[in-house]
């Protein structure tokens, strides 16, 4: 599986998580909901964005390496 396929799958799953959280949050609005979002979802979102960027950069490096080796 290519890095860009993996990146695409991760991006799709991140969007799905966001949609599911929005749905859950509509009916779960207490201090524990806010704590869950702050403690788990916000750091996860930050890490996913960083991972998506890293996968894109790594893919560009691999493409350049392949090109240089031809």
Predicted model as a PDB file, atoms N, CA, C, CB and O in Angstrom, pLDDT in the B-factor column:
MODEL        1                                                                  
ATOM      1  N   UNK A   1       0.848  -1.176   0.000  1.00 59.00           N  
ATOM      2  CA  UNK A   1       0.000   0.000   0.000  1.00 59.00           C  
ATOM      3  C   UNK A   1       0.892   1.237   0.000  1.00 59.00           C  
ATOM      4  CB  UNK A   1      -0.964  -0.001   1.223  1.00 59.00           C  
ATOM      5  O   UNK A   1       1.850   1.331   0.767  1.00 59.00           O  
ATOM      6  N   UNK A   2       0.560   2.176  -0.871  1.00 82.00           N  
ATOM      7  CA  UNK A   2       1.381   3.379  -0.954  1.00 82.00           C  
ATOM      8  C   UNK A   2       1.100   4.312   0.226  1.00 82.00           C  
ATOM      9  CB  UNK A   2       1.126   4.109  -2.282  1.00 82.00           C  
ATOM     10  O   UNK A   2       0.072   4.210   0.897  1.00 82.00           O  
ATOM     11  N   UNK A   3       2.032   5.207   0.450  1.00 86.00           N  
ATOM     12  CA  UNK A   3       1.852   6.173   1.536  1.00 86.00           C  
ATOM     13  C   UNK A   3       0.645   7.064   1.293  1.00 86.00           C  
ATOM     14  CB  UNK A   3       3.103   7.030   1.697  1.00 86.00           C  
ATOM     15  O   UNK A   3      -0.057   7.427   2.237  1.00 86.00           O  
ATOM     16  N   UNK A   4       0.399   7.416   0.047  1.00 87.00           N  
ATOM     17  CA  UNK A   4      -0.725   8.301  -0.234  1.00 87.00           C  
ATOM     18  C   UNK A   4      -2.060   7.595  -0.036  1.00 87.00           C  
ATOM     19  CB  UNK A   4      -0.628   8.837  -1.653  1.00 87.00           C  
ATOM     20  O   UNK A   4      -3.049   8.232   0.328  1.00 87.00           O  
ATOM     21  N   UNK A   5      -2.099   6.293  -0.269  1.00 91.00           N  
ATOM     22  CA  UNK A   5      -3.313   5.530   0.023  1.00 91.00           C  
ATOM     23  C   UNK A   5      -3.537   5.509   1.535  1.00 91.00           C  
ATOM     24  CB  UNK A   5      -3.212   4.076  -0.544  1.00 91.00           C  
ATOM     25  O   UNK A   5      -4.656   5.714   2.005  1.00 91.00           O  
ATOM     26  N   UNK A   6      -2.483   5.265   2.279  1.00 90.00           N  
ATOM     27  CA  UNK A   6      -2.579   5.273   3.743  1.00 90.00           C  
ATOM     28  C   UNK A   6      -2.990   6.649   4.248  1.00 90.00           C  
ATOM     29  CB  UNK A   6      -1.239   4.856   4.378  1.00 90.00           C  
ATOM     30  O   UNK A   6      -3.815   6.765   5.154  1.00 90.00           O  
ATOM     31  N   UNK A   7      -2.416   7.684   3.662  1.00 92.00           N  
ATOM     32  CA  UNK A   7      -2.761   9.052   4.048  1.00 92.00           C  
ATOM     33  C   UNK A   7      -4.235   9.324   3.783  1.00 92.00           C  
ATOM     34  CB  UNK A   7      -1.887  10.068   3.290  1.00 92.00           C  
ATOM     35  O   UNK A   7      -4.928   9.915   4.610  1.00 92.00           O  
ATOM     36  N   UNK A   8      -4.698   8.890   2.632  1.00 94.00           N  
ATOM     37  CA  UNK A   8      -6.105   9.087   2.271  1.00 94.00           C  
ATOM     38  C   UNK A   8      -7.028   8.354   3.237  1.00 94.00           C  
ATOM     39  CB  UNK A   8      -6.362   8.608   0.836  1.00 94.00           C  
ATOM     40  O   UNK A   8      -8.057   8.888   3.652  1.00 94.00           O  
ATOM     41  N   UNK A   9      -6.658   7.141   3.588  1.00 95.00           N  
ATOM     42  CA  UNK A   9      -7.470   6.370   4.534  1.00 95.00           C  
ATOM     43  C   UNK A   9      -7.502   7.045   5.908  1.00 95.00           C  
ATOM     44  CB  UNK A   9      -6.925   4.934   4.662  1.00 95.00           C  
ATOM     45  O   UNK A   9      -8.552   7.117   6.546  1.00 95.00           O  
ATOM     46  N   UNK A  10      -6.356   7.535   6.351  1.00 94.00           N  
ATOM     47  CA  UNK A  10      -6.307   8.226   7.638  1.00 94.00           C  
ATOM     48  C   UNK A  10      -7.157   9.489   7.607  1.00 94.00           C  
ATOM     49  CB  UNK A  10      -4.860   8.573   8.007  1.00 94.00           C  
ATOM     50  O   UNK A  10      -7.877   9.773   8.564  1.00 94.00           O  
ATOM     51  N   UNK A  11      -7.083  10.242   6.527  1.00 95.00           N  
ATOM     52  CA  UNK A  11      -7.883  11.462   6.399  1.00 95.00           C  
ATOM     53  C   UNK A  11      -9.375  11.132   6.426  1.00 95.00           C  
ATOM     54  CB  UNK A  11      -7.525  12.210   5.095  1.00 95.00           C  
ATOM     55  O   UNK A  11     -10.163  11.838   7.055  1.00 95.00           O  
ATOM     56  N   UNK A  12      -9.751  10.065   5.747  1.00 96.00           N  
ATOM     57  CA  UNK A  12     -11.155   9.642   5.738  1.00 96.00           C  
ATOM     58  C   UNK A  12     -11.613   9.244   7.139  1.00 96.00           C  
ATOM     59  CB  UNK A  12     -11.357   8.468   4.762  1.00 96.00           C  
ATOM     60  O   UNK A  12     -12.710   9.606   7.565  1.00 96.00           O  
ATOM     61  N   UNK A  13     -10.781   8.508   7.844  1.00 96.00           N  
ATOM     62  CA  UNK A  13     -11.120   8.095   9.205  1.00 96.00           C  
ATOM     63  C   UNK A  13     -11.186   9.285  10.159  1.00 96.00           C  
ATOM     64  CB  UNK A  13     -10.105   7.081   9.713  1.00 96.00           C  
ATOM     65  O   UNK A  13     -12.014   9.305  11.069  1.00 96.00           O  
ATOM     66  N   UNK A  14     -10.323  10.270   9.958  1.00 95.00           N  
ATOM     67  CA  UNK A  14     -10.348  11.477  10.789  1.00 95.00           C  
ATOM     68  C   UNK A  14     -11.665  12.230  10.587  1.00 95.00           C  
ATOM     69  CB  UNK A  14      -9.143  12.396  10.454  1.00 95.00           C  
ATOM     70  O   UNK A  14     -12.262  12.711  11.550  1.00 95.00           O  
ATOM     71  N   UNK A  15     -12.111  12.329   9.339  1.00 96.00           N  
ATOM     72  CA  UNK A  15     -13.392  12.986   9.056  1.00 96.00           C  
ATOM     73  C   UNK A  15     -14.549  12.204   9.662  1.00 96.00           C  
ATOM     74  CB  UNK A  15     -13.597  13.139   7.540  1.00 96.00           C  
ATOM     75  O   UNK A  15     -15.489  12.789  10.199  1.00 96.00           O  
ATOM     76  N   UNK A  16     -14.477  10.880   9.575  1.00 97.00           N  
ATOM     77  CA  UNK A  16     -15.521  10.039  10.152  1.00 97.00           C  
ATOM     78  C   UNK A  16     -15.574  10.206  11.670  1.00 97.00           C  
ATOM     79  CB  UNK A  16     -15.286   8.565   9.787  1.00 97.00           C  
ATOM     80  O   UNK A  16     -16.657  10.295  12.248  1.00 97.00           O  
ATOM     81  N   UNK A  17     -14.414  10.249  12.310  1.00 96.00           N  
ATOM     82  CA  UNK A  17     -14.360  10.470  13.746  1.00 96.00           C  
ATOM     83  C   UNK A  17     -14.984  11.813  14.109  1.00 96.00           C  
ATOM     84  CB  UNK A  17     -12.915  10.402  14.243  1.00 96.00           C  
ATOM     85  O   UNK A  17     -15.725  11.916  15.087  1.00 96.00           O  
ATOM     86  N   UNK A  18     -14.686  12.831  13.328  1.00 96.00           N  
ATOM     87  CA  UNK A  18     -15.253  14.160  13.583  1.00 96.00           C  
ATOM     88  C   UNK A  18     -16.779  14.140  13.476  1.00 96.00           C  
ATOM     89  CB  UNK A  18     -14.669  15.189  12.597  1.00 96.00           C  
ATOM     90  O   UNK A  18     -17.479  14.697  14.321  1.00 96.00           O  
ATOM     91  N   UNK A  19     -17.279  13.494  12.432  1.00 97.00           N  
ATOM     92  CA  UNK A  19     -18.735  13.404  12.258  1.00 97.00           C  
ATOM     93  C   UNK A  19     -19.373  12.633  13.413  1.00 97.00           C  
ATOM     94  CB  UNK A  19     -19.079  12.726  10.914  1.00 97.00           C  
ATOM     95  O   UNK A  19     -20.398  13.046  13.955  1.00 97.00           O  
ATOM     96  N   UNK A  20     -18.759  11.512  13.782  1.00 97.00           N  
ATOM     97  CA  UNK A  20     -19.311  10.708  14.874  1.00 97.00           C  
ATOM     98  C   UNK A  20     -19.275  11.452  16.198  1.00 97.00           C  
ATOM     99  CB  UNK A  20     -18.549   9.400  15.001  1.00 97.00           C  
ATOM    100  O   UNK A  20     -20.205  11.355  16.999  1.00 97.00           O  
ATOM    101  N   UNK A  21     -18.191  12.201  16.428  1.00 96.00           N  
ATOM    102  CA  UNK A  21     -18.107  12.971  17.666  1.00 96.00           C  
ATOM    103  C   UNK A  21     -19.173  14.066  17.682  1.00 96.00           C  
ATOM    104  CB  UNK A  21     -16.700  13.587  17.828  1.00 96.00           C  
ATOM    105  O   UNK A  21     -19.808  14.298  18.710  1.00 96.00           O  
ATOM    106  N   UNK A  22     -19.370  14.731  16.558  1.00 96.00           N  
ATOM    107  CA  UNK A  22     -20.403  15.775  16.496  1.00 96.00           C  
ATOM    108  C   UNK A  22     -21.777  15.179  16.816  1.00 96.00           C  
ATOM    109  CB  UNK A  22     -20.421  16.448  15.095  1.00 96.00           C  
ATOM    110  O   UNK A  22     -22.585  15.798  17.509  1.00 96.00           O  
ATOM    111  N   UNK A  23     -22.027  13.988  16.311  1.00 97.00           N  
ATOM    112  CA  UNK A  23     -23.297  13.313  16.581  1.00 97.00           C  
ATOM    113  C   UNK A  23     -23.418  12.963  18.067  1.00 97.00           C  
ATOM    114  CB  UNK A  23     -23.423  12.038  15.719  1.00 97.00           C  
ATOM    115  O   UNK A  23     -24.461  13.200  18.677  1.00 97.00           O  
ATOM    116  N   UNK A  24     -22.367  12.405  18.645  1.00 96.00           N  
ATOM    117  CA  UNK A  24     -22.393  12.034  20.062  1.00 96.00           C  
ATOM    118  C   UNK A  24     -22.492  13.270  20.951  1.00 96.00           C  
ATOM    119  CB  UNK A  24     -21.140  11.223  20.427  1.00 96.00           C  
ATOM    120  O   UNK A  24     -23.206  13.275  21.955  1.00 96.00           O  
ATOM    121  N   UNK A  25     -21.772  14.306  20.568  1.00 94.00           N  
ATOM    122  CA  UNK A  25     -21.733  15.531  21.374  1.00 94.00           C  
ATOM    123  C   UNK A  25     -23.093  16.220  21.428  1.00 94.00           C  
ATOM    124  CB  UNK A  25     -20.690  16.494  20.815  1.00 94.00           C  
ATOM    125  O   UNK A  25     -23.404  16.925  22.388  1.00 94.00           O  
ATOM    126  N   UNK A  26     -23.900  16.010  20.391  1.00 95.00           N  
ATOM    127  CA  UNK A  26     -25.230  16.627  20.360  1.00 95.00           C  
ATOM    128  C   UNK A  26     -26.091  16.141  21.526  1.00 95.00           C  
ATOM    129  CB  UNK A  26     -25.930  16.321  19.026  1.00 95.00           C  
ATOM    130  O   UNK A  26     -26.962  16.867  22.005  1.00 95.00           O  
ATOM    131  N   UNK A  27     -25.845  14.916  21.978  1.00 95.00           N  
ATOM    132  CA  UNK A  27     -26.651  14.394  23.078  1.00 95.00           C  
ATOM    133  C   UNK A  27     -25.847  14.204  24.375  1.00 95.00           C  
ATOM    134  CB  UNK A  27     -27.271  13.075  22.669  1.00 95.00           C  
ATOM    135  O   UNK A  27     -26.408  13.833  25.406  1.00 95.00           O  
ATOM    136  N   UNK A  28     -24.565  14.454  24.319  1.00 94.00           N  
ATOM    137  CA  UNK A  28     -23.714  14.288  25.501  1.00 94.00           C  
ATOM    138  C   UNK A  28     -23.045  15.625  25.785  1.00 94.00           C  
ATOM    139  CB  UNK A  28     -22.644  13.151  25.291  1.00 94.00           C  
ATOM    140  O   UNK A  28     -21.952  15.902  25.291  1.00 94.00           O  
ATOM    141  N   UNK A  29     -23.699  16.438  26.574  1.00 92.00           N  
ATOM    142  CA  UNK A  29     -23.218  17.802  26.821  1.00 92.00           C  
ATOM    143  C   UNK A  29     -23.060  18.064  28.312  1.00 92.00           C  
ATOM    144  CB  UNK A  29     -24.175  18.830  26.208  1.00 92.00           C  
ATOM    145  O   UNK A  29     -23.830  18.811  28.915  1.00 92.00           O  
ATOM    146  N   UNK A  30     -22.059  17.441  28.881  1.00 95.00           N  
ATOM    147  CA  UNK A  30     -21.769  17.689  30.289  1.00 95.00           C  
ATOM    148  C   UNK A  30     -20.264  17.894  30.461  1.00 95.00           C  
ATOM    149  CB  UNK A  30     -22.274  16.514  31.179  1.00 95.00           C  
ATOM    150  O   UNK A  30     -19.521  17.959  29.482  1.00 95.00           O  
ATOM    151  N   UNK A  31     -19.836  17.992  31.686  1.00 95.00           N  
ATOM    152  CA  UNK A  31     -18.416  18.255  31.934  1.00 95.00           C  
ATOM    153  C   UNK A  31     -17.534  17.093  31.478  1.00 95.00           C  
ATOM    154  CB  UNK A  31     -18.184  18.527  33.419  1.00 95.00           C  
ATOM    155  O   UNK A  31     -16.399  17.313  31.053  1.00 95.00           O  
ATOM    156  N   UNK A  32     -18.037  15.866  31.559  1.00 96.00           N  
ATOM    157  CA  UNK A  32     -17.251  14.710  31.111  1.00 96.00           C  
ATOM    158  C   UNK A  32     -17.076  14.715  29.592  1.00 96.00           C  
ATOM    159  CB  UNK A  32     -17.924  13.402  31.558  1.00 96.00           C  
ATOM    160  O   UNK A  32     -16.040  14.289  29.083  1.00 96.00           O  
ATOM    161  N   UNK A  33     -18.079  15.190  28.880  1.00 95.00           N  
ATOM    162  CA  UNK A  33     -17.975  15.326  27.430  1.00 95.00           C  
ATOM    163  C   UNK A  33     -16.871  16.318  27.073  1.00 95.00           C  
ATOM    164  CB  UNK A  33     -19.322  15.778  26.827  1.00 95.00           C  
ATOM    165  O   UNK A  33     -16.035  16.054  26.208  1.00 95.00           O  
ATOM    166  N   UNK A  34     -16.883  17.451  27.746  1.00 95.00           N  
ATOM    167  CA  UNK A  34     -15.856  18.469  27.512  1.00 95.00           C  
ATOM    168  C   UNK A  34     -14.473  17.938  27.883  1.00 95.00           C  
ATOM    169  CB  UNK A  34     -16.168  19.745  28.316  1.00 95.00           C  
ATOM    170  O   UNK A  34     -13.494  18.191  27.182  1.00 95.00           O  
ATOM    171  N   UNK A  35     -14.403  17.208  28.978  1.00 97.00           N  
ATOM    172  CA  UNK A  35     -13.124  16.626  29.407  1.00 97.00           C  
ATOM    173  C   UNK A  35     -12.618  15.605  28.385  1.00 97.00           C  
ATOM    174  CB  UNK A  35     -13.273  15.960  30.793  1.00 97.00           C  
ATOM    175  O   UNK A  35     -11.432  15.588  28.055  1.00 97.00           O  
ATOM    176  N   UNK A  36     -13.512  14.760  27.890  1.00 96.00           N  
ATOM    177  CA  UNK A  36     -13.151  13.761  26.882  1.00 96.00           C  
ATOM    178  C   UNK A  36     -12.619  14.435  25.625  1.00 96.00           C  
ATOM    179  CB  UNK A  36     -14.362  12.877  26.536  1.00 96.00           C  
ATOM    180  O   UNK A  36     -11.613  14.017  25.052  1.00 96.00           O  
ATOM    181  N   UNK A  37     -13.314  15.483  25.213  1.00 96.00           N  
ATOM    182  CA  UNK A  37     -12.881  16.198  24.012  1.00 96.00           C  
ATOM    183  C   UNK A  37     -11.509  16.829  24.208  1.00 96.00           C  
ATOM    184  CB  UNK A  37     -13.901  17.273  23.635  1.00 96.00           C  
ATOM    185  O   UNK A  37     -10.644  16.726  23.338  1.00 96.00           O  
ATOM    186  N   UNK A  38     -11.312  17.473  25.334  1.00 97.00           N  
ATOM    187  CA  UNK A  38     -10.045  18.147  25.618  1.00 97.00           C  
ATOM    188  C   UNK A  38      -8.900  17.161  25.837  1.00 97.00           C  
ATOM    189  CB  UNK A  38     -10.193  19.035  26.840  1.00 97.00           C  
ATOM    190  O   UNK A  38      -7.788  17.365  25.350  1.00 97.00           O  
ATOM    191  N   UNK A  39      -9.183  16.101  26.567  1.00 97.00           N  
ATOM    192  CA  UNK A  39      -8.132  15.155  26.944  1.00 97.00           C  
ATOM    193  C   UNK A  39      -7.749  14.197  25.819  1.00 97.00           C  
ATOM    194  CB  UNK A  39      -8.573  14.361  28.142  1.00 97.00           C  
ATOM    195  O   UNK A  39      -6.583  13.824  25.687  1.00 97.00           O  
ATOM    196  N   UNK A  40      -8.726  13.801  25.010  1.00 97.00           N  
ATOM    197  CA  UNK A  40      -8.461  12.769  24.010  1.00 97.00           C  
ATOM    198  C   UNK A  40      -8.593  13.243  22.564  1.00 97.00           C  
ATOM    199  CB  UNK A  40      -9.384  11.625  24.230  1.00 97.00           C  
ATOM    200  O   UNK A  40      -7.693  13.026  21.753  1.00 97.00           O  
ATOM    201  N   UNK A  41      -9.700  13.882  22.243  1.00 96.00           N  
ATOM    202  CA  UNK A  41      -9.958  14.195  20.841  1.00 96.00           C  
ATOM    203  C   UNK A  41      -9.102  15.331  20.296  1.00 96.00           C  
ATOM    204  CB  UNK A  41     -11.396  14.539  20.665  1.00 96.00           C  
ATOM    205  O   UNK A  41      -8.606  15.240  19.173  1.00 96.00           O  
ATOM    206  N   UNK A  42      -8.922  16.383  21.056  1.00 97.00           N  
ATOM    207  CA  UNK A  42      -8.107  17.499  20.566  1.00 97.00           C  
ATOM    208  C   UNK A  42      -6.655  17.085  20.332  1.00 97.00           C  
ATOM    209  CB  UNK A  42      -8.159  18.659  21.554  1.00 97.00           C  
ATOM    210  O   UNK A  42      -6.106  17.405  19.278  1.00 97.00           O  
ATOM    211  N   UNK A  43      -6.006  16.383  21.277  1.00 97.00           N  
ATOM    212  CA  UNK A  43      -4.633  15.928  21.001  1.00 97.00           C  
ATOM    213  C   UNK A  43      -4.569  14.949  19.824  1.00 97.00           C  
ATOM    214  CB  UNK A  43      -4.042  15.267  22.248  1.00 97.00           C  
ATOM    215  O   UNK A  43      -3.622  14.974  19.039  1.00 97.00           O  
ATOM    216  N   UNK A  44      -5.576  14.095  19.711  1.00 97.00           N  
ATOM    217  CA  UNK A  44      -5.606  13.154  18.598  1.00 97.00           C  
ATOM    218  C   UNK A  44      -5.713  13.892  17.268  1.00 97.00           C  
ATOM    219  CB  UNK A  44      -6.771  12.174  18.756  1.00 97.00           C  
ATOM    220  O   UNK A  44      -5.048  13.529  16.298  1.00 97.00           O  
ATOM    221  N   UNK A  45      -6.545  14.918  17.223  1.00 95.00           N  
ATOM    222  CA  UNK A  45      -6.697  15.708  16.001  1.00 95.00           C  
ATOM    223  C   UNK A  45      -5.379  16.381  15.624  1.00 95.00           C  
ATOM    224  CB  UNK A  45      -7.801  16.765  16.178  1.00 95.00           C  
ATOM    225  O   UNK A  45      -4.997  16.379  14.453  1.00 95.00           O  
ATOM    226  N   UNK A  46      -4.699  16.941  16.580  1.00 96.00           N  
ATOM    227  CA  UNK A  46      -3.407  17.580  16.325  1.00 96.00           C  
ATOM    228  C   UNK A  46      -2.401  16.559  15.792  1.00 96.00           C  
ATOM    229  CB  UNK A  46      -2.868  18.243  17.611  1.00 96.00           C  
ATOM    230  O   UNK A  46      -1.660  16.840  14.850  1.00 96.00           O  
ATOM    231  N   UNK A  47      -2.382  15.380  16.400  1.00 97.00           N  
ATOM    232  CA  UNK A  47      -1.459  14.332  15.967  1.00 97.00           C  
ATOM    233  C   UNK A  47      -1.811  13.819  14.576  1.00 97.00           C  
ATOM    234  CB  UNK A  47      -1.465  13.178  16.963  1.00 97.00           C  
ATOM    235  O   UNK A  47      -0.917  13.524  13.782  1.00 97.00           O  
ATOM    236  N   UNK A  48      -3.092  13.711  14.275  1.00 95.00           N  
ATOM    237  CA  UNK A  48      -3.490  13.240  12.942  1.00 95.00           C  
ATOM    238  C   UNK A  48      -3.067  14.230  11.857  1.00 95.00           C  
ATOM    239  CB  UNK A  48      -5.011  13.018  12.885  1.00 95.00           C  
ATOM    240  O   UNK A  48      -2.595  13.823  10.795  1.00 95.00           O  
ATOM    241  N   UNK A  49      -3.231  15.506  12.117  1.00 95.00           N  
ATOM    242  CA  UNK A  49      -2.809  16.517  11.147  1.00 95.00           C  
ATOM    243  C   UNK A  49      -1.296  16.414  10.925  1.00 95.00           C  
ATOM    244  CB  UNK A  49      -3.198  17.948  11.634  1.00 95.00           C  
ATOM    245  O   UNK A  49      -0.831  16.447   9.785  1.00 95.00           O  
ATOM    246  N   UNK A  50      -0.541  16.291  11.999  1.00 96.00           N  
ATOM    247  CA  UNK A  50       0.914  16.164  11.886  1.00 96.00           C  
ATOM    248  C   UNK A  50       1.291  14.897  11.120  1.00 96.00           C  
ATOM    249  CB  UNK A  50       1.564  16.152  13.283  1.00 96.00           C  
ATOM    250  O   UNK A  50       2.218  14.912  10.310  1.00 96.00           O  
ATOM    251  N   UNK A  51       0.588  13.820  11.369  1.00 95.00           N  
ATOM    252  CA  UNK A  51       0.867  12.555  10.685  1.00 95.00           C  
ATOM    253  C   UNK A  51       0.547  12.659   9.203  1.00 95.00           C  
ATOM    254  CB  UNK A  51       0.066  11.410  11.316  1.00 95.00           C  
ATOM    255  O   UNK A  51       1.311  12.171   8.371  1.00 95.00           O  
ATOM    256  N   UNK A  52      -0.567  13.286   8.864  1.00 94.00           N  
ATOM    257  CA  UNK A  52      -0.934  13.462   7.457  1.00 94.00           C  
ATOM    258  C   UNK A  52       0.131  14.284   6.723  1.00 94.00           C  
ATOM    259  CB  UNK A  52      -2.318  14.148   7.340  1.00 94.00           C  
ATOM    260  O   UNK A  52       0.511  13.956   5.599  1.00 94.00           O  
ATOM    261  N   UNK A  53       0.603  15.342   7.360  1.00 95.00           N  
ATOM    262  CA  UNK A  53       1.652  16.164   6.760  1.00 95.00           C  
ATOM    263  C   UNK A  53       2.949  15.363   6.598  1.00 95.00           C  
ATOM    264  CB  UNK A  53       1.905  17.418   7.619  1.00 95.00           C  
ATOM    265  O   UNK A  53       3.620  15.466   5.571  1.00 95.00           O  
ATOM    266  N   UNK A  54       3.292  14.578   7.601  1.00 95.00           N  
ATOM    267  CA  UNK A  54       4.520  13.773   7.541  1.00 95.00           C  
ATOM    268  C   UNK A  54       4.431  12.723   6.431  1.00 95.00           C  
ATOM    269  CB  UNK A  54       4.781  13.088   8.900  1.00 95.00           C  
ATOM    270  O   UNK A  54       5.408  12.490   5.718  1.00 95.00           O  
ATOM    271  N   UNK A  55       3.275  12.094   6.284  1.00 94.00           N  
ATOM    272  CA  UNK A  55       3.112  11.106   5.219  1.00 94.00           C  
ATOM    273  C   UNK A  55       3.260  11.742   3.840  1.00 94.00           C  
ATOM    274  CB  UNK A  55       1.749  10.422   5.334  1.00 94.00           C  
ATOM    275  O   UNK A  55       3.848  11.155   2.932  1.00 94.00           O  
ATOM    276  N   UNK A  56       2.727  12.934   3.699  1.00 93.00           N  
ATOM    277  CA  UNK A  56       2.844  13.641   2.421  1.00 93.00           C  
ATOM    278  C   UNK A  56       4.311  13.983   2.122  1.00 93.00           C  
ATOM    279  CB  UNK A  56       1.984  14.930   2.436  1.00 93.00           C  
ATOM    280  O   UNK A  56       4.777  13.799   0.998  1.00 93.00           O  
ATOM    281  N   UNK A  57       5.027  14.477   3.122  1.00 94.00           N  
ATOM    282  CA  UNK A  57       6.443  14.806   2.938  1.00 94.00           C  
ATOM    283  C   UNK A  57       7.262  13.555   2.635  1.00 94.00           C  
ATOM    284  CB  UNK A  57       6.997  15.507   4.186  1.00 94.00           C  
ATOM    285  O   UNK A  57       8.126  13.567   1.758  1.00 94.00           O  
ATOM    286  N   UNK A  58       6.987  12.488   3.358  1.00 94.00           N  
ATOM    287  CA  UNK A  58       7.705  11.238   3.143  1.00 94.00           C  
ATOM    288  C   UNK A  58       7.451  10.699   1.736  1.00 94.00           C  
ATOM    289  CB  UNK A  58       7.295  10.199   4.192  1.00 94.00           C  
ATOM    290  O   UNK A  58       8.362  10.175   1.095  1.00 94.00           O  
ATOM    291  N   UNK A  59       6.231  10.827   1.264  1.00 92.00           N  
ATOM    292  CA  UNK A  59       5.910  10.382  -0.095  1.00 92.00           C  
ATOM    293  C   UNK A  59       6.726  11.176  -1.123  1.00 92.00           C  
ATOM    294  CB  UNK A  59       4.392  10.539  -0.374  1.00 92.00           C  
ATOM    295  O   UNK A  59       7.235  10.611  -2.091  1.00 92.00           O  
ATOM    296  N   UNK A  60       6.843  12.480  -0.903  1.00 92.00           N  
ATOM    297  CA  UNK A  60       7.647  13.301  -1.829  1.00 92.00           C  
ATOM    298  C   UNK A  60       9.112  12.882  -1.806  1.00 92.00           C  
ATOM    299  CB  UNK A  60       7.526  14.795  -1.470  1.00 92.00           C  
ATOM    300  O   UNK A  60       9.759  12.851  -2.853  1.00 92.00           O  
ATOM    301  N   UNK A  61       9.638  12.564  -0.640  1.00 94.00           N  
ATOM    302  CA  UNK A  61      11.028  12.110  -0.527  1.00 94.00           C  
ATOM    303  C   UNK A  61      11.216  10.786  -1.268  1.00 94.00           C  
ATOM    304  CB  UNK A  61      11.432  11.956   0.962  1.00 94.00           C  
ATOM    305  O   UNK A  61      12.193  10.613  -1.997  1.00 94.00           O  
ATOM    306  N   UNK A  62      10.301   9.875  -1.086  1.00 92.00           N  
ATOM    307  CA  UNK A  62      10.398   8.577  -1.762  1.00 92.00           C  
ATOM    308  C   UNK A  62      10.322   8.751  -3.272  1.00 92.00           C  
ATOM    309  CB  UNK A  62       9.284   7.632  -1.282  1.00 92.00           C  
ATOM    310  O   UNK A  62      11.062   8.092  -4.004  1.00 92.00           O  
ATOM    311  N   UNK A  63       9.453   9.614  -3.748  1.00 91.00           N  
ATOM    312  CA  UNK A  63       9.354   9.878  -5.190  1.00 91.00           C  
ATOM    313  C   UNK A  63      10.677  10.437  -5.703  1.00 91.00           C  
ATOM    314  CB  UNK A  63       8.192  10.866  -5.496  1.00 91.00           C  
ATOM    315  O   UNK A  63      11.150  10.039  -6.767  1.00 91.00           O  
ATOM    316  N   UNK A  64      11.278  11.364  -4.944  1.00 94.00           N  
ATOM    317  CA  UNK A  64      12.557  11.943  -5.360  1.00 94.00           C  
ATOM    318  C   UNK A  64      13.658  10.886  -5.371  1.00 94.00           C  
ATOM    319  CB  UNK A  64      12.947  13.101  -4.431  1.00 94.00           C  
ATOM    320  O   UNK A  64      14.467  10.854  -6.298  1.00 94.00           O  
ATOM    321  N   UNK A  65      13.702  10.040  -4.380  1.00 94.00           N  
ATOM    322  CA  UNK A  65      14.713   8.978  -4.317  1.00 94.00           C  
ATOM    323  C   UNK A  65      14.569   8.057  -5.522  1.00 94.00           C  
ATOM    324  CB  UNK A  65      14.586   8.168  -2.998  1.00 94.00           C  
ATOM    325  O   UNK A  65      15.559   7.717  -6.171  1.00 94.00           O  
ATOM    326  N   UNK A  66      13.352   7.661  -5.817  1.00 91.00           N  
ATOM    327  CA  UNK A  66      13.137   6.787  -6.983  1.00 91.00           C  
ATOM    328  C   UNK A  66      13.588   7.468  -8.261  1.00 91.00           C  
ATOM    329  CB  UNK A  66      11.658   6.390  -7.098  1.00 91.00           C  
ATOM    330  O   UNK A  66      14.212   6.849  -9.123  1.00 91.00           O  
ATOM    331  N   UNK A  67      13.267   8.747  -8.374  1.00 93.00           N  
ATOM    332  CA  UNK A  67      13.652   9.508  -9.562  1.00 93.00           C  
ATOM    333  C   UNK A  67      15.176   9.611  -9.675  1.00 93.00           C  
ATOM    334  CB  UNK A  67      13.026  10.914  -9.525  1.00 93.00           C  
ATOM    335  O   UNK A  67      15.739   9.459 -10.759  1.00 93.00           O  
ATOM    336  N   UNK A  68      15.820   9.864  -8.567  1.00 94.00           N  
ATOM    337  CA  UNK A  68      17.281   9.978  -8.554  1.00 94.00           C  
ATOM    338  C   UNK A  68      17.975   8.657  -8.887  1.00 94.00           C  
ATOM    339  CB  UNK A  68      17.748  10.468  -7.194  1.00 94.00           C  
ATOM    340  O   UNK A  68      19.092   8.653  -9.404  1.00 94.00           O  
ATOM    341  N   UNK A  69      17.324   7.557  -8.598  1.00 94.00           N  
ATOM    342  CA  UNK A  69      17.925   6.242  -8.822  1.00 94.00           C  
ATOM    343  C   UNK A  69      17.707   5.732 -10.260  1.00 94.00           C  
ATOM    344  CB  UNK A  69      17.349   5.238  -7.825  1.00 94.00           C  
ATOM    345  O   UNK A  69      18.288   4.724 -10.663  1.00 94.00           O  
ATOM    346  N   UNK A  70      16.889   6.419 -11.001  1.00 86.00           N  
ATOM    347  CA  UNK A  70      16.633   5.960 -12.376  1.00 86.00           C  
ATOM    348  C   UNK A  70      17.684   6.442 -13.337  1.00 86.00           C  
ATOM    349  CB  UNK A  70      15.277   6.423 -12.848  1.00 86.00           C  
ATOM    350  O   UNK A  70      17.615   6.143 -14.529  1.00 86.00           O  
TER     351      UNK A  70                                                      
ENDMDL                                                                          
END                                                                             
